[in-house]
Amino acid sequence: MKLAVSLLFLASCIAVAAPSKPRVVVLTDIENEPDDTQSMVRFLVYSNHFDVEAVVATTSVHQRTRTASAHIREIVAAYGRVRDNLILHEPGFPTEAYLQSVIRDGRPAFGMNAVGKDMDSPGSDRIIEVVDRDDPRPVWVVVWGGPNCLAQALYKIRQTRSPEDLQKFVAKLRVYTISDQDDSGPWLRKTFPSLFYVASPGYHAAGAYHHATWSAISGDNFHGRFAGADFTIVDNPWLDTHVRAKGPLGALYPITKFLMEGDTPSFLFLIQNGLGNPEHPDWGSWGGRYEFYTPRMRKWLIEPETRPFWSDAEDEAQGIDGKWHSGNKVTIWRWREAFQNDFSARMDWTIKPFAAANHPPAAALNHSDRLTARSGERVRLSAEGSSDPDNNTLSYQWIYYPEPSTVPISNSRTPLALVIEDLDKPLASFTAPNVAKPETIHIVLAVTDNGTPRLTRYRRVIITVLPQ
């Protein structure tokens, strides 16, 4: 018995170990409209969650012949004025000098016109330098505009290295693009079939943004046009109070012209809050949920897709209107209150001392995050050990997440439901359903404090259910 308890404790310790920071390269068509600037402000107050290895000013369909690295430098300079205050709240924020040193420009040309012989740029060279570094971690390239700078880097590697070395280079890349903002996105997907790629494919002129998952960040009344989410917490009056009024960095956060922060889901996906796993886009996170398949031809695609990649998936969740909503937008807006509160708190960190601001709780599992049960067995869940750095009162929610689960039962509104007892308490339980073969169940623990604003952190438990 003592050995079993010791092994359980060891598994729990392994489960709560902090993951390594993701290596991140940002490609941004900043100045094409206000939302890239907005996303850059949010990105910087989360920059301690990442190893930021490059920030590259690029073009896009909305800004075809110029790049704007000077504007990135202006925002980073404002970040430098608040960085010392940020590190009062959490460690690991990079210095202004370091961030300034990794800013580059891509080629000031549109799409595939900037890809080919003699088309290298400081941006594409930097991507190659980053990927070549002796570091086993993958490199996440989050693309807020067109990805032609990445396309040029891969073009050069394909032209100058062996097929084996090309494959090693491609294997280190992870790409999340905000739709297709030039024709290099489809080229990348078909030319490098093994490239890890997350996208809602298609281009703006044919209506792609209306269908894209990322529009759920704030597109209720513009691109996305969906119901169920709380629009007030992504609208300008809320942003005036919770972002723009807070210090020199907040002062650079512009008024929303179309929708708030259309590019932000690309790095919300990487924030280490316990909810998602970037290597598993189908698990779901603040940045949405995506499944691996070859999208069928739609009128908003530039050309037919030729291979599977991570693309739009659907969730079902209850909206603030009390109704249940289904669709790919739900995969993001279902978490909106949590990620907006979190942003508001981080903007507080730029101007307030530790004692005057709120900080996220630490969600803990008093068991492994991988459990096994037989059909009919009782599965017991424990969040004992969860804590809060501000000594706030904690509330708990155990969320059955049916979409990434494989067990063939429906969601909690039907007679075939997975019923979690005491789902709002630290200790909860459910009966493993009957299965004919091994299946998985995803349960998300959400721990929320009662500070101002209320902040949430998560832990995911994956239960493998075996037949009797």
C-alpha positions, 0 to 999 in steps of 0.5 A: 500500500505504501508503495502504491501511495508513493507512486501515486504521489510521484505521478501527481508531482510529475503531472504538476511540473511546469512545462517548458516555455514554447519558442515563439516567432511572431509574423505581423502585418502591423499597421494594416489595421488596429488589431495587430497593435492590440494583439501586440500589447496583449502578447507582451504582457504574456511574454514571460510565458514564451521564449520570444525568438523573433518578431517580424514585420510582414505584409499581407493582403491588407498591406501589400508593399510595406512593413512596419517594424518601427511600430513594433519597436514603439510598443516594445519601448512602452513595454520596457517602461512597465517591465520592472513592474511586471516582474513584481508579479511573475518572473521571466519577462524578457528585457526591452533590450532583448526584445528590440534585438529580435525585431526584424523586417520581412520583404515588402512585397505581397505573397509569393512575389516575395518567395524565390531566388534572391528573396531573402530578408532579415526576417526569413534569415532570422527564422532559419537562425532560430530553427537551426539553434541547438534546442530540442523544443519546436518553434511556433510561428504565429502568423498574424498577416501573410506567411511569405517570410516563413515560405521564403525561409523554407524555400531557401532550406529546400534549395540549399540542403539535403531532403533529410535535413529539410525534413528535420527543419520542417519537423521543428516547425509549428504554424498557426495562421490567422486564415490565408492573408496571401497565397503563400499559405496554401503553397506552404501546406501543399509543398511541405506536406508534413508541416504542422499547420493550424488554420481556418483556410481561405481569404478575406475577399471570398468571406473566409473570415466570417467562417474562421474559428479565430473570429470568435475572439470578438467577432460577434457583430462583425466578421463572425456574426454569432450569438451566445458570447458576452460582447460587452467584455470585448467592446471599446467601453470595457477596453477603455476601463480595463486596458487603455486606462492602465499605464504607458502600454495600455495607452498604445492600445488603439480603438477597435475599428473592426474587431478586437485582437483578431490575431490573439488566438494564435498565442492564446493557444500557447499560454500555459494555464493548464487547459490546452496542450499545443501539440494536441490542437484537438484538445481545445484551449483559449485559442480554440480547438482544431481537428486533423483532416483535409478541408473540402473545397469551399468558395472562400479557399484560394485553391483546393487543399491537398492534405490534412492539417489542423482546421476548424472543429466544433464545440457545444456550450451554453451562452450567456443567453441561457441557450446552447450553441454549437460551432467552431466559434464556440471553441474560443468564446466559451472561455472569453470571460476567463481570458479577458479577466486574465488580460485585465489583471495583467494590465493591472500588473503593469502599474500596481504593486503586488498587494494591489493586484490579483494573481491567478490561483494554482490549480492542482490535482491530488492524483495523476492527470492520467487515470484508468478505470473499468466500465462501471467503476467509480472514478474519484477526482480531487483538486485538493492542494489547489491554492491562491497566492493572494489567499482568495477564496477558490471555487471549483468546476469539473467540466466534462469536455465531450468533443476531445473525448472518444467515449461514445456518450453525449453531453450533459443535457441528455439521458446518456450523460456523463454525470459528475457528482459534486462537480462544483466541489474540490472532490468529485466523482463519476461512474465510468460508462460501459464501453466495448473497447478502450475509450478516453474521457477528458475532464477539465478542472477549472479553479477560480478565485474571488479576487478582482477580476476573478482569475481561472486556472485549469488542470485536465484529467484524461481517463482511459475507460476499459471494458469489463 
